[in-house]
Amino acid sequence: LKVSSCFSSSVPLCCIARRRYLEEGKMAQRYQISSDKVAEGAAVPEKVQLKLARNATLAEEKQKAVDAAKKEREEQREALKKRAQEYQKEYAAHEKQLIDLRREAKLGGNFFVEPEAKLLFVVRIKGIIKMAPKPRKVLQLLRLRQLHNGVFLKVNKPILQMLKLVQPYVTYGYPTLKTVRELIYKRGFAKVNKQ
């Protein structure tokens, strides 16, 4: 393959092609459709005419698909933004309700019992050396396969029983909304549709 004179021969061909697309500002969304141009008044063979017609229809379809995808993306972003705002309102209302209940209890001379946490954050703190098979299996079930791995878990009876079995190998606590947000933004990843 020949390399054009404007690039040195030591540069790989894929980099040259990418650079050309970037310079033209036509980075392909998914597939590049060749845009062949024919000089006016020139005799064009039938095969070339068919190819040009096909490429024109393909380019039109691609442009429609790109526009549709862009519109869908914008709508999705708007929906996500709206949902985030709703969650924010819900959290604020819940926090306000707790504060009001605490104040009410204090004024009445009573004790306010804090609501039970619904979420646990568990971190593995010990390795695999000299570990019995049962705790090892429980740690696998809790998705704690490596040292310093952390997972969010629902607080329910089976999970708490499992945590009792692996107590020496893990540490856990009840995170606040702020902690959850910071953890997910910094280190979090999730599977959506098993991907």
Biotite code that builds the C-alpha atoms (Angstrom):
import biotite.structure as struc

atoms = struc.array([
    struc.Atom([0.000, 0.000, 0.000], chain_id="A", res_id=1, res_name="LEU", atom_name="CA", element="C"),
    struc.Atom([1.250, 3.436, -0.895], chain_id="A", res_id=2, res_name="LYS", atom_name="CA", element="C"),
    struc.Atom([1.291, 6.227, 1.626], chain_id="A", res_id=3, res_name="VAL", atom_name="CA", element="C"),
    struc.Atom([0.619, 9.763, 0.430], chain_id="A", res_id=4, res_name="SER", atom_name="CA", element="C"),
    struc.Atom([3.575, 12.113, 0.443], chain_id="A", res_id=5, res_name="SER", atom_name="CA", element="C"),
    struc.Atom([2.135, 14.434, 3.116], chain_id="A", res_id=6, res_name="CYS", atom_name="CA", element="C"),
    struc.Atom([2.692, 11.748, 5.808], chain_id="A", res_id=7, res_name="PHE", atom_name="CA", element="C"),
    struc.Atom([5.940, 9.999, 6.662], chain_id="A", res_id=8, res_name="SER", atom_name="CA", element="C"),
    struc.Atom([6.198, 6.326, 5.752], chain_id="A", res_id=9, res_name="SER", atom_name="CA", element="C"),
    struc.Atom([6.803, 5.334, 9.417], chain_id="A", res_id=10, res_name="SER", atom_name="CA", element="C"),
    struc.Atom([3.223, 6.270, 10.376], chain_id="A", res_id=11, res_name="VAL", atom_name="CA", element="C"),
    struc.Atom([0.785, 3.308, 10.246], chain_id="A", res_id=12, res_name="PRO", atom_name="CA", element="C"),
    struc.Atom([-1.866, 3.451, 7.526], chain_id="A", res_id=13, res_name="LEU", atom_name="CA", element="C"),
    struc.Atom([-4.789, 3.314, 9.989], chain_id="A", res_id=14, res_name="CYS", atom_name="CA", element="C"),
    struc.Atom([-3.484, 6.472, 11.720], chain_id="A", res_id=15, res_name="CYS", atom_name="CA", element="C"),
    struc.Atom([-3.231, 8.238, 8.365], chain_id="A", res_id=16, res_name="ILE", atom_name="CA", element="C"),
    struc.Atom([-6.828, 7.378, 7.473], chain_id="A", res_id=17, res_name="ALA", atom_name="CA", element="C"),
    struc.Atom([-8.045, 8.497, 10.896], chain_id="A", res_id=18, res_name="ARG", atom_name="CA", element="C"),
    struc.Atom([-6.117, 11.768, 10.567], chain_id="A", res_id=19, res_name="ARG", atom_name="CA", element="C"),
    struc.Atom([-7.650, 12.413, 7.147], chain_id="A", res_id=20, res_name="ARG", atom_name="CA", element="C"),
    struc.Atom([-11.193, 11.849, 8.469], chain_id="A", res_id=21, res_name="TYR", atom_name="CA", element="C"),
    struc.Atom([-10.518, 14.147, 11.404], chain_id="A", res_id=22, res_name="LEU", atom_name="CA", element="C"),
    struc.Atom([-9.144, 16.854, 9.098], chain_id="A", res_id=23, res_name="GLU", atom_name="CA", element="C"),
    struc.Atom([-12.204, 16.626, 6.869], chain_id="A", res_id=24, res_name="GLU", atom_name="CA", element="C"),
    struc.Atom([-14.485, 16.723, 9.924], chain_id="A", res_id=25, res_name="GLY", atom_name="CA", element="C"),
    struc.Atom([-16.415, 13.709, 8.649], chain_id="A", res_id=26, res_name="LYS", atom_name="CA", element="C"),
    struc.Atom([-15.635, 11.074, 11.249], chain_id="A", res_id=27, res_name="MET", atom_name="CA", element="C"),
    struc.Atom([-17.978, 8.224, 10.362], chain_id="A", res_id=28, res_name="ALA", atom_name="CA", element="C"),
    struc.Atom([-20.771, 7.478, 12.819], chain_id="A", res_id=29, res_name="GLN", atom_name="CA", element="C"),
    struc.Atom([-20.559, 3.782, 12.065], chain_id="A", res_id=30, res_name="ARG", atom_name="CA", element="C"),
    struc.Atom([-19.677, 3.174, 8.409], chain_id="A", res_id=31, res_name="TYR", atom_name="CA", element="C"),
    struc.Atom([-18.038, 5.474, 5.909], chain_id="A", res_id=32, res_name="GLN", atom_name="CA", element="C"),
    struc.Atom([-19.865, 5.756, 2.587], chain_id="A", res_id=33, res_name="ILE", atom_name="CA", element="C"),
    struc.Atom([-17.583, 6.792, -0.248], chain_id="A", res_id=34, res_name="SER", atom_name="CA", element="C"),
    struc.Atom([-18.491, 10.086, -1.879], chain_id="A", res_id=35, res_name="SER", atom_name="CA", element="C"),
    struc.Atom([-17.253, 9.785, -5.482], chain_id="A", res_id=36, res_name="ASP", atom_name="CA", element="C"),
    struc.Atom([-17.615, 12.835, -7.659], chain_id="A", res_id=37, res_name="LYS", atom_name="CA", element="C"),
    struc.Atom([-17.724, 12.892, -11.447], chain_id="A", res_id=38, res_name="VAL", atom_name="CA", element="C"),
    struc.Atom([-16.684, 15.881, -13.549], chain_id="A", res_id=39, res_name="ALA", atom_name="CA", element="C"),
    struc.Atom([-19.543, 17.578, -15.396], chain_id="A", res_id=40, res_name="GLU", atom_name="CA", element="C"),
    struc.Atom([-19.966, 16.583, -19.033], chain_id="A", res_id=41, res_name="GLY", atom_name="CA", element="C"),
    struc.Atom([-17.775, 13.481, -18.649], chain_id="A", res_id=42, res_name="ALA", atom_name="CA", element="C"),
    struc.Atom([-18.998, 10.132, -20.007], chain_id="A", res_id=43, res_name="ALA", atom_name="CA", element="C"),
    struc.Atom([-19.883, 7.920, -17.037], chain_id="A", res_id=44, res_name="VAL", atom_name="CA", element="C"),
    struc.Atom([-20.111, 4.119, -17.365], chain_id="A", res_id=45, res_name="PRO", atom_name="CA", element="C"),
    struc.Atom([-23.357, 2.488, -16.275], chain_id="A", res_id=46, res_name="GLU", atom_name="CA", element="C"),
    struc.Atom([-21.712, 0.607, -13.377], chain_id="A", res_id=47, res_name="LYS", atom_name="CA", element="C"),
    struc.Atom([-20.334, 3.858, -11.957], chain_id="A", res_id=48, res_name="VAL", atom_name="CA", element="C"),
    struc.Atom([-23.779, 5.515, -12.287], chain_id="A", res_id=49, res_name="GLN", atom_name="CA", element="C"),
    struc.Atom([-25.352, 2.626, -10.371], chain_id="A", res_id=50, res_name="LEU", atom_name="CA", element="C"),
    struc.Atom([-22.669, 2.883, -7.697], chain_id="A", res_id=51, res_name="LYS", atom_name="CA", element="C"),
    struc.Atom([-23.184, 6.638, -7.357], chain_id="A", res_id=52, res_name="LEU", atom_name="CA", element="C"),
    struc.Atom([-26.965, 6.218, -7.078], chain_id="A", res_id=53, res_name="ALA", atom_name="CA", element="C"),
    struc.Atom([-26.534, 3.462, -4.462], chain_id="A", res_id=54, res_name="ARG", atom_name="CA", element="C"),
    struc.Atom([-24.078, 5.552, -2.442], chain_id="A", res_id=55, res_name="ASN", atom_name="CA", element="C"),
    struc.Atom([-26.411, 8.559, -2.545], chain_id="A", res_id=56, res_name="ALA", atom_name="CA", element="C"),
    struc.Atom([-29.346, 6.514, -1.164], chain_id="A", res_id=57, res_name="THR", atom_name="CA", element="C"),
    struc.Atom([-27.089, 4.916, 1.463], chain_id="A", res_id=58, res_name="LEU", atom_name="CA", element="C"),
    struc.Atom([-25.785, 8.321, 2.544], chain_id="A", res_id=59, res_name="ALA", atom_name="CA", element="C"),
    struc.Atom([-29.346, 9.641, 2.830], chain_id="A", res_id=60, res_name="GLU", atom_name="CA", element="C"),
    struc.Atom([-30.433, 6.638, 4.915], chain_id="A", res_id=61, res_name="GLU", atom_name="CA", element="C"),
    struc.Atom([-27.372, 6.968, 7.116], chain_id="A", res_id=62, res_name="LYS", atom_name="CA", element="C"),
    struc.Atom([-28.055, 10.669, 7.684], chain_id="A", res_id=63, res_name="GLN", atom_name="CA", element="C"),
    struc.Atom([-31.667, 9.897, 8.654], chain_id="A", res_id=64, res_name="LYS", atom_name="CA", element="C"),
    struc.Atom([-30.488, 7.191, 11.057], chain_id="A", res_id=65, res_name="ALA", atom_name="CA", element="C"),
    struc.Atom([-27.893, 9.514, 12.605], chain_id="A", res_id=66, res_name="VAL", atom_name="CA", element="C"),
    struc.Atom([-30.496, 12.275, 13.067], chain_id="A", res_id=67, res_name="ASP", atom_name="CA", element="C"),
    struc.Atom([-32.966, 9.821, 14.610], chain_id="A", res_id=68, res_name="ALA", atom_name="CA", element="C"),
    struc.Atom([-30.300, 8.475, 16.985], chain_id="A", res_id=69, res_name="ALA", atom_name="CA", element="C"),
    struc.Atom([-29.301, 12.012, 17.988], chain_id="A", res_id=70, res_name="LYS", atom_name="CA", element="C"),
    struc.Atom([-32.928, 12.948, 18.689], chain_id="A", res_id=71, res_name="LYS", atom_name="CA", element="C"),
    struc.Atom([-33.459, 9.754, 20.704], chain_id="A", res_id=72, res_name="GLU", atom_name="CA", element="C"),
    struc.Atom([-30.287, 10.445, 22.704], chain_id="A", res_id=73, res_name="ARG", atom_name="CA", element="C"),
    struc.Atom([-31.465, 13.971, 23.515], chain_id="A", res_id=74, res_name="GLU", atom_name="CA", element="C"),
    struc.Atom([-34.880, 12.681, 24.647], chain_id="A", res_id=75, res_name="GLU", atom_name="CA", element="C"),
    struc.Atom([-33.199, 10.029, 26.789], chain_id="A", res_id=76, res_name="GLN", atom_name="CA", element="C"),
    struc.Atom([-30.935, 12.619, 28.395], chain_id="A", res_id=77, res_name="ARG", atom_name="CA", element="C"),
    struc.Atom([-33.937, 14.826, 29.164], chain_id="A", res_id=78, res_name="GLU", atom_name="CA", element="C"),
    struc.Atom([-35.784, 11.874, 30.728], chain_id="A", res_id=79, res_name="ALA", atom_name="CA", element="C"),
    struc.Atom([-32.732, 10.988, 32.851], chain_id="A", res_id=80, res_name="LEU", atom_name="CA", element="C"),
    struc.Atom([-32.372, 14.601, 33.957], chain_id="A", res_id=81, res_name="LYS", atom_name="CA", element="C"),
    struc.Atom([-36.050, 14.740, 34.932], chain_id="A", res_id=82, res_name="LYS", atom_name="CA", element="C"),
    struc.Atom([-35.790, 11.459, 36.858], chain_id="A", res_id=83, res_name="ARG", atom_name="CA", element="C"),
    struc.Atom([-32.693, 12.698, 38.730], chain_id="A", res_id=84, res_name="ALA", atom_name="CA", element="C"),
    struc.Atom([-34.550, 15.859, 39.751], chain_id="A", res_id=85, res_name="GLN", atom_name="CA", element="C"),
    struc.Atom([-37.500, 13.778, 40.997], chain_id="A", res_id=86, res_name="GLU", atom_name="CA", element="C"),
    struc.Atom([-35.140, 11.625, 43.077], chain_id="A", res_id=87, res_name="TYR", atom_name="CA", element="C"),
    struc.Atom([-33.520, 14.752, 44.471], chain_id="A", res_id=88, res_name="GLN", atom_name="CA", element="C"),
    struc.Atom([-36.940, 16.108, 45.527], chain_id="A", res_id=89, res_name="LYS", atom_name="CA", element="C"),
    struc.Atom([-37.838, 12.753, 47.082], chain_id="A", res_id=90, res_name="GLU", atom_name="CA", element="C"),
    struc.Atom([-34.578, 12.630, 49.085], chain_id="A", res_id=91, res_name="TYR", atom_name="CA", element="C"),
    struc.Atom([-35.030, 16.229, 50.280], chain_id="A", res_id=92, res_name="ALA", atom_name="CA", element="C"),
    struc.Atom([-38.644, 15.537, 51.358], chain_id="A", res_id=93, res_name="ALA", atom_name="CA", element="C"),
    struc.Atom([-37.572, 12.393, 53.233], chain_id="A", res_id=94, res_name="HIS", atom_name="CA", element="C"),
    struc.Atom([-34.768, 14.268, 55.013], chain_id="A", res_id=95, res_name="GLU", atom_name="CA", element="C"),
    struc.Atom([-37.141, 17.088, 55.970], chain_id="A", res_id=96, res_name="LYS", atom_name="CA", element="C"),
    struc.Atom([-39.679, 14.585, 57.324], chain_id="A", res_id=97, res_name="GLN", atom_name="CA", element="C"),
    struc.Atom([-37.008, 12.944, 59.517], chain_id="A", res_id=98, res_name="LEU", atom_name="CA", element="C"),
    struc.Atom([-35.906, 16.338, 60.880], chain_id="A", res_id=99, res_name="ILE", atom_name="CA", element="C"),
    struc.Atom([-39.532, 17.260, 61.681], chain_id="A", res_id=100, res_name="ASP", atom_name="CA", element="C"),
    struc.Atom([-40.072, 13.935, 63.474], chain_id="A", res_id=101, res_name="LEU", atom_name="CA", element="C"),
    struc.Atom([-36.878, 14.392, 65.524], chain_id="A", res_id=102, res_name="ARG", atom_name="CA", element="C"),
    struc.Atom([-37.937, 17.908, 66.547], chain_id="A", res_id=103, res_name="ARG", atom_name="CA", element="C"),
    struc.Atom([-41.429, 16.724, 67.426], chain_id="A", res_id=104, res_name="GLU", atom_name="CA", element="C"),
    struc.Atom([-40.024, 13.932, 69.601], chain_id="A", res_id=105, res_name="ALA", atom_name="CA", element="C"),
    struc.Atom([-37.640, 16.346, 71.332], chain_id="A", res_id=106, res_name="LYS", atom_name="CA", element="C"),
    struc.Atom([-40.441, 18.830, 72.079], chain_id="A", res_id=107, res_name="LEU", atom_name="CA", element="C"),
    struc.Atom([-42.627, 16.056, 73.494], chain_id="A", res_id=108, res_name="GLY", atom_name="CA", element="C"),
    struc.Atom([-39.780, 14.749, 75.638], chain_id="A", res_id=109, res_name="GLY", atom_name="CA", element="C"),
    struc.Atom([-39.720, 11.426, 73.783], chain_id="A", res_id=110, res_name="ASN", atom_name="CA", element="C"),
    struc.Atom([-37.013, 9.489, 71.977], chain_id="A", res_id=111, res_name="PHE", atom_name="CA", element="C"),
    struc.Atom([-36.939, 9.287, 68.202], chain_id="A", res_id=112, res_name="PHE", atom_name="CA", element="C"),
    struc.Atom([-36.077, 5.844, 66.888], chain_id="A", res_id=113, res_name="VAL", atom_name="CA", element="C"),
    struc.Atom([-34.115, 6.236, 63.662], chain_id="A", res_id=114, res_name="GLU", atom_name="CA", element="C"),
    struc.Atom([-35.487, 4.203, 60.715], chain_id="A", res_id=115, res_name="PRO", atom_name="CA", element="C"),
    struc.Atom([-33.583, 1.022, 59.921], chain_id="A", res_id=116, res_name="GLU", atom_name="CA", element="C"),
    struc.Atom([-31.112, 1.218, 57.070], chain_id="A", res_id=117, res_name="ALA", atom_name="CA", element="C"),
    struc.Atom([-32.043, -0.500, 53.819], chain_id="A", res_id=118, res_name="LYS", atom_name="CA", element="C"),
    struc.Atom([-28.566, -0.604, 52.312], chain_id="A", res_id=119, res_name="LEU", atom_name="CA", element="C"),
    struc.Atom([-25.262, -2.149, 53.343], chain_id="A", res_id=120, res_name="LEU", atom_name="CA", element="C"),
    struc.Atom([-21.792, -1.556, 51.966], chain_id="A", res_id=121, res_name="PHE", atom_name="CA", element="C"),
    struc.Atom([-19.493, -4.554, 52.464], chain_id="A", res_id=122, res_name="VAL", atom_name="CA", element="C"),
    struc.Atom([-15.725, -4.568, 51.845], chain_id="A", res_id=123, res_name="VAL", atom_name="CA", element="C"),
    struc.Atom([-13.477, -7.631, 51.895], chain_id="A", res_id=124, res_name="ARG", atom_name="CA", element="C"),
    struc.Atom([-10.465, -7.160, 54.165], chain_id="A", res_id=125, res_name="ILE", atom_name="CA", element="C"),
    struc.Atom([-8.790, -10.601, 54.171], chain_id="A", res_id=126, res_name="LYS", atom_name="CA", element="C"),
    struc.Atom([-7.303, -12.770, 51.461], chain_id="A", res_id=127, res_name="GLY", atom_name="CA", element="C"),
    struc.Atom([-7.955, -16.416, 50.611], chain_id="A", res_id=128, res_name="ILE", atom_name="CA", element="C"),
    struc.Atom([-5.123, -18.061, 52.586], chain_id="A", res_id=129, res_name="ILE", atom_name="CA", element="C"),
    struc.Atom([-6.293, -20.612, 55.228], chain_id="A", res_id=130, res_name="LYS", atom_name="CA", element="C"),
    struc.Atom([-9.961, -19.937, 54.531], chain_id="A", res_id=131, res_name="MET", atom_name="CA", element="C"),
    struc.Atom([-12.557, -22.663, 55.052], chain_id="A", res_id=132, res_name="ALA", atom_name="CA", element="C"),
    struc.Atom([-14.682, -23.683, 52.037], chain_id="A", res_id=133, res_name="PRO", atom_name="CA", element="C"),
    struc.Atom([-17.985, -22.385, 53.442], chain_id="A", res_id=134, res_name="LYS", atom_name="CA", element="C"),
    struc.Atom([-16.894, -18.741, 54.012], chain_id="A", res_id=135, res_name="PRO", atom_name="CA", element="C"),
    struc.Atom([-15.119, -18.846, 50.642], chain_id="A", res_id=136, res_name="ARG", atom_name="CA", element="C"),
    struc.Atom([-18.379, -19.822, 48.929], chain_id="A", res_id=137, res_name="LYS", atom_name="CA", element="C"),
    struc.Atom([-20.325, -17.140, 50.821], chain_id="A", res_id=138, res_name="VAL", atom_name="CA", element="C"),
    struc.Atom([-17.816, -14.500, 49.730], chain_id="A", res_id=139, res_name="LEU", atom_name="CA", element="C"),
    struc.Atom([-18.273, -15.665, 46.133], chain_id="A", res_id=140, res_name="GLN", atom_name="CA", element="C"),
    struc.Atom([-22.055, -15.345, 46.515], chain_id="A", res_id=141, res_name="LEU", atom_name="CA", element="C"),
    struc.Atom([-21.593, -11.825, 47.889], chain_id="A", res_id=142, res_name="LEU", atom_name="CA", element="C"),
    struc.Atom([-19.439, -10.966, 44.814], chain_id="A", res_id=143, res_name="ARG", atom_name="CA", element="C"),
    struc.Atom([-16.398, -10.361, 47.027], chain_id="A", res_id=144, res_name="LEU", atom_name="CA", element="C"),
    struc.Atom([-13.852, -12.404, 45.069], chain_id="A", res_id=145, res_name="ARG", atom_name="CA", element="C"),
    struc.Atom([-10.815, -10.178, 45.687], chain_id="A", res_id=146, res_name="GLN", atom_name="CA", element="C"),
    struc.Atom([-9.242, -8.337, 48.574], chain_id="A", res_id=147, res_name="LEU", atom_name="CA", element="C"),
    struc.Atom([-10.585, -4.747, 48.963], chain_id="A", res_id=148, res_name="HIS", atom_name="CA", element="C"),
    struc.Atom([-13.602, -5.402, 46.727], chain_id="A", res_id=149, res_name="ASN", atom_name="CA", element="C"),
    struc.Atom([-16.778, -3.661, 47.868], chain_id="A", res_id=150, res_name="GLY", atom_name="CA", element="C"),
    struc.Atom([-20.453, -4.268, 47.110], chain_id="A", res_id=151, res_name="VAL", atom_name="CA", element="C"),
    struc.Atom([-23.794, -2.708, 47.970], chain_id="A", res_id=152, res_name="PHE", atom_name="CA", element="C"),
    struc.Atom([-26.311, -5.158, 49.435], chain_id="A", res_id=153, res_name="LEU", atom_name="CA", element="C"),
    struc.Atom([-29.931, -4.981, 50.570], chain_id="A", res_id=154, res_name="LYS", atom_name="CA", element="C"),
    struc.Atom([-30.479, -5.407, 54.291], chain_id="A", res_id=155, res_name="VAL", atom_name="CA", element="C"),
    struc.Atom([-32.495, -8.593, 54.760], chain_id="A", res_id=156, res_name="ASN", atom_name="CA", element="C"),
    struc.Atom([-32.308, -11.716, 56.902], chain_id="A", res_id=157, res_name="LYS", atom_name="CA", element="C"),
    struc.Atom([-30.428, -14.008, 54.469], chain_id="A", res_id=158, res_name="PRO", atom_name="CA", element="C"),
    struc.Atom([-27.774, -11.359, 53.776], chain_id="A", res_id=159, res_name="ILE", atom_name="CA", element="C"),
    struc.Atom([-27.253, -10.739, 57.508], chain_id="A", res_id=160, res_name="LEU", atom_name="CA", element="C"),
    struc.Atom([-26.911, -14.511, 58.112], chain_id="A", res_id=161, res_name="GLN", atom_name="CA", element="C"),
    struc.Atom([-24.315, -14.705, 55.333], chain_id="A", res_id=162, res_name="MET", atom_name="CA", element="C"),
    struc.Atom([-22.425, -11.771, 56.846], chain_id="A", res_id=163, res_name="LEU", atom_name="CA", element="C"),
    struc.Atom([-22.281, -13.592, 60.190], chain_id="A", res_id=164, res_name="LYS", atom_name="CA", element="C"),
    struc.Atom([-20.529, -16.487, 58.453], chain_id="A", res_id=165, res_name="LEU", atom_name="CA", element="C"),
    struc.Atom([-17.893, -14.226, 56.884], chain_id="A", res_id=166, res_name="VAL", atom_name="CA", element="C"),
    struc.Atom([-17.543, -11.729, 59.769], chain_id="A", res_id=167, res_name="GLN", atom_name="CA", element="C"),
    struc.Atom([-13.737, -12.156, 60.149], chain_id="A", res_id=168, res_name="PRO", atom_name="CA", element="C"),
    struc.Atom([-13.103, -11.556, 56.437], chain_id="A", res_id=169, res_name="TYR", atom_name="CA", element="C"),
    struc.Atom([-15.245, -8.463, 55.782], chain_id="A", res_id=170, res_name="VAL", atom_name="CA", element="C"),
    struc.Atom([-16.136, -5.111, 57.234], chain_id="A", res_id=171, res_name="THR", atom_name="CA", element="C"),
    struc.Atom([-19.477, -3.432, 56.596], chain_id="A", res_id=172, res_name="TYR", atom_name="CA", element="C"),
    struc.Atom([-21.620, -0.463, 57.442], chain_id="A", res_id=173, res_name="GLY", atom_name="CA", element="C"),
    struc.Atom([-24.664, 1.569, 56.489], chain_id="A", res_id=174, res_name="TYR", atom_name="CA", element="C"),
    struc.Atom([-23.682, 4.312, 54.013], chain_id="A", res_id=175, res_name="PRO", atom_name="CA", element="C"),
    struc.Atom([-25.359, 7.695, 53.707], chain_id="A", res_id=176, res_name="THR", atom_name="CA", element="C"),
    struc.Atom([-26.638, 9.038, 50.405], chain_id="A", res_id=177, res_name="LEU", atom_name="CA", element="C"),
    struc.Atom([-23.580, 11.307, 50.149], chain_id="A", res_id=178, res_name="LYS", atom_name="CA", element="C"),
    struc.Atom([-21.194, 8.360, 50.633], chain_id="A", res_id=179, res_name="THR", atom_name="CA", element="C"),
    struc.Atom([-23.037, 6.237, 48.073], chain_id="A", res_id=180, res_name="VAL", atom_name="CA", element="C"),
    struc.Atom([-22.925, 9.050, 45.530], chain_id="A", res_id=181, res_name="ARG", atom_name="CA", element="C"),
    struc.Atom([-19.197, 9.661, 46.041], chain_id="A", res_id=182, res_name="GLU", atom_name="CA", element="C"),
    struc.Atom([-18.369, 5.945, 45.851], chain_id="A", res_id=183, res_name="LEU", atom_name="CA", element="C"),
    struc.Atom([-20.322, 5.391, 42.660], chain_id="A", res_id=184, res_name="ILE", atom_name="CA", element="C"),
    struc.Atom([-18.959, 8.520, 40.970], chain_id="A", res_id=185, res_name="TYR", atom_name="CA", element="C"),
    struc.Atom([-15.379, 7.640, 41.898], chain_id="A", res_id=186, res_name="LYS", atom_name="CA", element="C"),
    struc.Atom([-15.184, 3.850, 41.546], chain_id="A", res_id=187, res_name="ARG", atom_name="CA", element="C"),
    struc.Atom([-18.604, 2.474, 40.648], chain_id="A", res_id=188, res_name="GLY", atom_name="CA", element="C"),
    struc.Atom([-19.576, 0.349, 37.687], chain_id="A", res_id=189, res_name="PHE", atom_name="CA", element="C"),
    struc.Atom([-22.760, -1.580, 37.050], chain_id="A", res_id=190, res_name="ALA", atom_name="CA", element="C"),
    struc.Atom([-24.129, -4.220, 34.745], chain_id="A", res_id=191, res_name="LYS", atom_name="CA", element="C"),
    struc.Atom([-27.131, -3.254, 32.637], chain_id="A", res_id=192, res_name="VAL", atom_name="CA", element="C"),
    struc.Atom([-28.859, -6.156, 30.861], chain_id="A", res_id=193, res_name="ASN", atom_name="CA", element="C"),
    struc.Atom([-25.974, -8.431, 31.959], chain_id="A", res_id=194, res_name="LYS", atom_name="CA", element="C"),
    struc.Atom([-23.435, -6.321, 30.040], chain_id="A", res_id=195, res_name="GLN", atom_name="CA", element="C"),
])
